[in-house]
Amino acid sequence: MKAREEAVFSKRTAWPADENPLSRKLAALKKAGHPVLDLTESNPTRCGFGYLRQDWLSPLASSENLLYDPSPRGALAAREAVSRYYARRGASVDPSQIVLTASTSEAYHFLFRLLADPDARILVAKPGYPLLEYLGALNDVSVTPFSLKPDGWSLDLAALKRAASVKARALMLVNPNNPTGHFISPGDREKIVRFCRERSLALLADEVFFDYAWNPDLRGVSFAAGSETLTFTMSGVSKILGLPQMKIGWIAVSGPEKEKREALRRLEIIADAYLSVNTPAQHALPFWLENAEAVSGEILRRVQNNFEAFMKLPEAGRFIKERPQGGWYAAADLPDSRSDEDWALHLLGAEHVLVHPGYLFDLEGPPQAVISLLPEPEIFLEGARRILRRL
Ligand SMILES: Cc1ncc(COP(=O)(O)O)c(C=O)c1O
């Protein structure tokens, strides 16, 4: 069978067929009918938010959606709405700088195809978002990690330079990062922009959590505002509007005029090959983005309240030492009597609470668990109490 598989399928899809021990244990518990408190839940539509009762769907029923009038960069009215979204955040981004995509994940795909030949390297800050490695591999791009400093997740320029000794095409950042919630500071941003310009690296900034600043003073301006080096800033309604199923996102291209124009010309051809953004979502985008702050406000209150409630539990301060700057997650230190995977297995087996082991996000050092702060407060607090009593 192995020889046949090798003859039929690509090497890039030779993923291991067996589930990891945590997924196996979860499946066994569910099969046995045990309810599990899921503190990895990252799907906001499953977390009982009030915004889901608002009317987001009526613009989808418009009869203009029956007309197919594709435009490779996306409908102008939708791109104008994205431009206004950035203007409200202090960044001037012309609609002509925007290319719509079906999701941020698709934006990564387009950008990897735009920038990298097979086996090219992309520098990626770690810890970080685990899907990137898959998205890279699916596009024949290798991800070369560079570690951020663990005390405060600031840039370690020496680590970046070491990683960049291999010829890379681009540098990738998530701002604020998933799962650490850290925003790139103005000082680090300057260094990164200079580094990219000097080494002719494209700068890719994933800002899906940009609206989730716990302390707005630390947020700064979006990377979409930058004009010093070729920059691709990605976002979409998945997080901004808490509606991942609507499948609309974008890339904002900024930088020196000539490179920006060439990047847009090429991206337009990639987008034209797929035309993947559905018409109803494009037409609805202006209405959705005008109303997005109510959603992000509600989600932000939930994640912050869950965090504060966690920190009020006895002993919580021993495991979480820092308040996140942004995002939907928190990382907790665990006693080093077990590995993070063993802790996750133990918490699931003994307490029926699911957490992410930190290694999934390349969190190094003492064992850590990453928890989602999205769940409904009762579920979250019960899960948090059970975790703490086991630690
Ligand atoms: C950092 C980051 N980028 C991108 C995505 C994916 O976004 P989309 O649903 O728009 O593909 C996620 C989803 O969790 C994410 O955490």
The ligand as a Tripos MOL2 file, in Angstrom:
@<TRIPOS>MOLECULE
LIG
   16    16     1     0     0
SMALL
NO_CHARGES

@<TRIPOS>ATOM
      1 C1         -3.5360   34.1310   13.4590 C.3       1 LIG1
      2 C2         -4.5930   33.5880   12.5620 C.ar      1 LIG1
      3 N1         -4.5580   33.8570   11.2370 N.ar      1 LIG1
      4 C3         -5.4950   33.3970   10.4000 C.ar      1 LIG1
      5 C4         -6.5330   32.6150   10.8460 C.ar      1 LIG1
      6 C5         -7.5280   32.0900    9.8620 C.3       1 LIG1
      7 O1         -8.4320   33.0590    9.4920 O.3       1 LIG1
      8 P1         -9.4990   32.7710    8.3270 P.3       1 LIG1
      9 O2        -10.6750   32.1230    8.9790 O.co2     1 LIG1
     10 O3         -9.8030   34.1270    7.7830 O.co2     1 LIG1
     11 O4         -8.8410   31.8830    7.3360 O.co2     1 LIG1
     12 C6         -6.6230   32.3010   12.2120 C.ar      1 LIG1
     13 C7         -7.7060   31.4570   12.7120 C.2       1 LIG1
     14 O5         -7.7390   31.0200   13.8420 O.2       1 LIG1
     15 C8         -5.6270   32.7940   13.0890 C.ar      1 LIG1
     16 O6         -5.6430   32.5030   14.3970 O.3       1 LIG1
@<TRIPOS>BOND
     1     1     2 1
     2     2     3 ar
     3     2    15 ar
     4     3     4 ar
     5     4     5 ar
     6     5     6 1
     7     5    12 ar
     8     6     7 1
     9     7     8 1
    10     8     9 2
    11     8    10 1
    12     8    11 1
    13    12    13 1
    14    12    15 ar
    15    13    14 2
    16    15    16 1
@<TRIPOS>SUBSTRUCTURE
     1 LIG1         1 GROUP 0 **** ****
